[in-house]
Amino acid sequence: MLIERLQTVVDTLAQLPTEQQERLSEELEDIIDEALWDAQFADSRSEALFDTLVAQAQRGPLLPFPKPADMRDRDTEEDEEDDE
């Protein structure tokens, strides 16, 4: 159920050309996403979740940063071996 003011805005938006409706819809989606994101961080349960994630990351194996040679595709390596 929409509040009356929001319903009035939606009715007004419906009278706009489709392109403007699309643009405003995208902006509203961004605003809603940000509001939901902020609400999740404000939730008192989030702190415990983040504490758990940090603890897991600190316990986990630390992997060395990959070297450029480690990031090559295996297909490229096989092609180079075939060329030799």
N, CA, C and O of each residue as an XYZ file, in Angstrom:
336
protein
N       0.836     -1.171      0.000
C       0.000      0.000      0.000
C       0.888      1.244      0.000
O       1.787      1.365      0.832
N       0.644      2.142     -0.905
C       1.402      3.382     -0.992
C       0.718      4.466     -0.165
O      -0.508      4.520     -0.069
N       1.541      5.324      0.429
C       0.952      6.468      1.103
C       0.382      7.394      0.036
O       0.782      7.331     -1.126
N      -0.539      8.241      0.426
C      -1.249      9.086     -0.545
C      -0.287      9.968     -1.335
O      -0.444     10.117     -2.547
N       0.689     10.544     -0.679
C       1.637     11.433     -1.364
C       2.424     10.666     -2.426
O       2.629     11.167     -3.532
N       2.859      9.464     -2.095
C       3.618      8.660     -3.052
C       2.723      8.232     -4.220
O       3.170      8.209     -5.367
N       1.492      7.902     -3.939
C       0.559      7.523     -5.007
C       0.354      8.691     -5.970
O       0.277      8.493     -7.183
N       0.266      9.906     -5.429
C       0.116     11.098     -6.265
C       1.329     11.269     -7.174
O       1.182     11.598     -8.351
N       2.524     11.047     -6.632
C       3.751     11.152     -7.425
C       3.756     10.094     -8.528
O       4.101     10.394     -9.671
N       3.383      8.880     -8.199
C       3.360      7.797     -9.187
C       2.349      8.120    -10.289
O       2.629      7.909    -11.469
N       1.195      8.624     -9.914
C       0.189      8.991    -10.919
C       0.713     10.090    -11.846
O       0.459     10.063    -13.050
N       1.438     11.047    -11.287
C       2.027     12.121    -12.090
C       3.101     11.554    -13.014
O       3.182     11.936    -14.182
N       3.919     10.651    -12.498
C       4.958     10.026    -13.325
C       4.354      9.275    -14.499
O       4.933      9.257    -15.585
N       3.211      8.663    -14.300
C       2.564      7.894    -15.356
C       2.181      8.770    -16.543
O       1.969      8.264    -17.645
N       2.093     10.062    -16.329
C       1.724     10.978    -17.406
C       2.933     11.436    -18.221
O       2.768     12.048    -19.276
N       4.123     11.154    -17.753
C       5.343     11.561    -18.444
C       5.641     10.615    -19.605
O       5.148      9.488    -19.634
N       6.447     11.074    -20.558
C       6.862     10.195    -21.665
C       7.662      9.000    -21.116
O       8.276      9.078    -20.052
N       7.634      7.921    -21.855
C       8.274      6.674    -21.431
C       9.750      6.859    -21.105
O      10.240      6.301    -20.122
N      10.458      7.628    -21.910
C      11.892      7.831    -21.668
C      12.143      8.473    -20.310
O      13.059      8.078    -19.589
N      11.330      9.460    -19.966
C      11.483     10.099    -18.663
C      11.114      9.129    -17.541
O      11.749      9.125    -16.486
N      10.093      8.314    -17.769
C       9.716      7.320    -16.771
C      10.869      6.342    -16.532
O      11.165      5.989    -15.391
N      11.510      5.914    -17.605
C      12.646      4.991    -17.476
C      13.774      5.621    -16.672
O      14.320      4.997    -15.762
N      14.123      6.868    -17.012
C      15.218      7.559    -16.333
C      14.906      7.729    -14.843
O      15.757      7.471    -13.992
N      13.693      8.160    -14.540
C      13.307      8.354    -13.143
C      13.219      7.022    -12.395
O      13.528      6.951    -11.206
N      12.802      5.981    -13.089
C      12.752      4.648    -12.464
C      14.143      4.195    -12.053
O      14.325      3.643    -10.967
N      15.131      4.425    -12.921
C      16.506      4.059    -12.592
C      17.003      4.842    -11.376
O      17.652      4.288    -10.489
N      16.687      6.133    -11.350
C      17.106      6.950    -10.210
C      16.453      6.467     -8.916
O      17.102      6.389     -7.874
N      15.169      6.148     -8.996
C      14.469      5.648     -7.807
C      15.033      4.314     -7.347
O      15.162      4.077     -6.146
N      15.369      3.446     -8.282
C      15.977      2.156     -7.917
C      17.295      2.367     -7.186
O      17.584      1.677     -6.208
N      18.095      3.321     -7.658
C      19.361      3.623     -6.988
C      19.125      4.138     -5.566
O      19.819      3.741     -4.630
N      18.155      5.010     -5.419
C      17.830      5.557     -4.100
C      17.365      4.446     -3.164
O      17.770      4.395     -2.002
N      16.517      3.563     -3.669
C      16.005      2.456     -2.855
C      17.130      1.500     -2.475
O      17.214      1.068     -1.325
N      18.001      1.164     -3.438
C      19.132      0.282     -3.142
C      20.015      0.868     -2.046
O      20.436      0.161     -1.131
N      20.289      2.160     -2.146
C      21.134      2.805     -1.141
C      20.456      2.809      0.229
O      21.109      2.593      1.250
N      19.154      3.051      0.248
C      18.416      3.046      1.514
C      18.434      1.654      2.149
O      18.591      1.527      3.364
N      18.275      0.613      1.332
C      18.318     -0.757      1.851
C      19.713     -1.098      2.369
O      19.856     -1.734      3.413
N      20.738     -0.671      1.634
C      22.130     -0.895      2.045
C      22.387     -0.235      3.400
O      22.953     -0.852      4.303
N      21.964      1.027      3.530
C      22.143      1.755      4.783
C      21.397      1.066      5.924
O      21.903      0.984      7.043
N      20.204      0.575      5.638
C      19.409     -0.101      6.664
C      20.093     -1.383      7.131
O      20.053     -1.713      8.316
N      20.721     -2.105      6.198
C      21.410     -3.332      6.579
C      22.591     -3.040      7.496
O      22.828     -3.780      8.451
N      23.327     -1.979      7.221
C      24.452     -1.631      8.073
C      23.990     -1.093      9.414
O      24.685     -1.257     10.416
N      22.839     -0.457      9.450
C      22.312      0.085     10.697
C      21.727     -1.006     11.583
O      21.562     -0.810     12.787
N      21.414     -2.146     10.997
C      20.850     -3.268     11.753
C      21.876     -3.759     12.768
O      23.025     -4.024     12.414
N      21.468     -3.878     14.011
C      22.392     -4.280     15.074
C      22.984     -5.674     14.834
O      24.056     -5.981     15.355
N      22.316     -6.502     14.067
C      22.833     -7.850     13.791
C      24.016     -7.825     12.833
O      24.799     -8.774     12.784
N      24.150     -6.727     12.060
C      25.238     -6.631     11.087
C      26.602     -6.651     11.753
O      27.536     -7.264     11.237
N      26.724     -5.990     12.888
C      28.019     -5.922     13.557
C      28.537     -7.317     13.906
O      29.718     -7.608     13.715
N      27.656     -8.177     14.415
C      28.069     -9.544     14.749
C      28.480    -10.303     13.489
O      29.452    -11.058     13.512
N      27.758    -10.112     12.402
C      28.094    -10.777     11.145
C      29.464    -10.322     10.660
O      30.293    -11.145     10.273
N      29.702     -9.010     10.681
C      30.995     -8.499     10.230
C      32.127     -8.981     11.131
O      33.216     -9.288     10.646
N      31.881     -9.050     12.436
C      32.896     -9.572     13.353
C      33.251    -11.010     12.998
O      34.420    -11.394     13.024
N      32.230    -11.807     12.663
C      32.450    -13.201     12.272
C      33.249    -13.276     10.974
O      34.176    -14.078     10.863
N      32.901    -12.454     10.000
C      33.621    -12.463      8.723
C      35.080    -12.042      8.896
O      35.969    -12.615      8.268
N      35.325    -11.058      9.734
C      36.699    -10.610      9.989
C      37.484    -11.725     10.665
O      38.628    -11.992     10.298
N      36.875    -12.375     11.647
C      37.556    -13.469     12.353
C      37.893    -14.610     11.395
O      38.985    -15.175     11.463
N      36.968    -14.949     10.510
C      37.231    -16.004      9.527
C      38.367    -15.610      8.596
O      39.227    -16.430      8.276
N      38.372    -14.370      8.166
C      39.427    -13.904      7.260
C      40.784    -13.936      7.958
O      41.794    -14.267      7.337
N      40.810    -13.598      9.227
C      42.075    -13.587      9.965
C      42.587    -15.005     10.227
O      43.797    -15.222     10.288
N      41.686    -15.960     10.380
C      42.092    -17.358     10.604
C      42.491    -18.050      9.312
O      43.310    -18.969      9.319
N      41.916    -17.612      8.213
C      42.109    -18.295      6.937
C      43.540    -18.239      6.453
O      44.353    -17.459      6.950
N      43.836    -19.073      5.480
C      45.193    -19.064      4.939
C      45.457    -17.769      4.180
O      44.629    -17.305      3.397
N      46.616    -17.208      4.430
C      47.008    -16.009      3.691
C      47.743    -16.457      2.440
O      48.762    -17.144      2.515
N      47.228    -16.070      1.319
C      47.826    -16.468      0.060
C      48.678    -15.324     -0.468
O      48.305    -14.159     -0.327
N      49.809    -15.638     -1.071
C      50.633    -14.568     -1.617
C      49.927    -13.913     -2.801
O      49.126    -14.542     -3.492
N      50.237    -12.659     -3.016
C      49.671    -11.949     -4.153
C      50.198    -12.604     -5.425
O      51.401    -12.845     -5.528
N      49.339    -12.896     -6.392
C      49.810    -13.591     -7.598
C      50.770    -12.724     -8.415
O      50.644    -11.501     -8.476
N      51.716    -13.394     -9.028
C      52.654    -12.727     -9.925
C      52.032    -12.699    -11.311
O      51.163    -13.517    -11.611
N      52.455    -11.783    -12.155
C      51.868    -11.711    -13.502
C      51.905    -13.048    -14.238
O      50.965    -13.385    -14.959
N      52.971    -13.804    -14.062
C      53.063    -15.101    -14.735
C      51.997    -16.064    -14.226
O      51.556    -16.949    -14.960
N      51.581    -15.896    -12.975
C      50.554    -16.770    -12.401
C      49.167    -16.448    -12.949
O      48.247    -17.257    -12.831
N      49.018    -15.274    -13.545
C      47.704    -14.834    -13.994
C      47.452    -15.136    -15.467
O      46.381    -14.824    -15.987
N      48.402    -15.726    -16.128
C      48.215    -16.039    -17.549
C      47.233    -17.179    -17.712
O      47.072    -18.020    -16.827
N      46.586    -17.190    -18.855
C      45.663    -18.285    -19.171
C      46.445    -19.553    -19.430
O      47.542    -19.523    -19.988
N      45.871    -20.660    -19.023
C      46.519    -21.944    -19.288
C      46.579    -22.200    -20.795
O      47.542    -22.790    -21.285
N      45.551    -21.757    -21.536
C      45.555    -21.940    -22.986
C      46.760    -21.254    -23.601
O      47.384    -21.792    -24.516
N      47.091    -20.075    -23.107
C      48.238    -19.338    -23.624
C      49.521    -20.105    -23.348
O      50.400    -20.188    -24.206
N      49.626    -20.663    -22.149
C      50.827    -21.444    -21.801
C      50.951    -22.669    -22.687
O      52.045    -23.005    -23.141
N      49.822    -23.343    -22.936
C      49.863    -24.544    -23.775
C      50.237    -24.187    -25.204
O      50.987    -24.914    -25.856
N      49.706    -23.051    -25.699
C      50.048    -22.608    -27.047
C      51.548    -22.327    -27.162
O      52.180    -22.674    -28.160
N      52.107    -21.692    -26.127
C      53.535    -21.355    -26.137
C      54.370    -22.623    -26.107
O      55.414    -22.691    -26.758
N      53.921    -23.644    -25.350
C      54.651    -24.909    -25.285
C      54.604    -25.616    -26.628
O      55.587    -26.226    -27.049
N      53.442    -25.533    -27.314
C      53.289    -26.159    -28.622
C      54.203    -25.491    -29.645
O      54.705    -26.141    -30.563
N      54.413    -24.179    -29.476
C      55.255    -23.435    -30.413
C      56.737    -23.838    -30.278
O      57.507    -23.698    -31.229
N      57.120    -24.325    -29.124
C      58.534    -24.648    -28.887
C      58.933    -25.946    -29.507
O      60.089    -26.354    -29.394
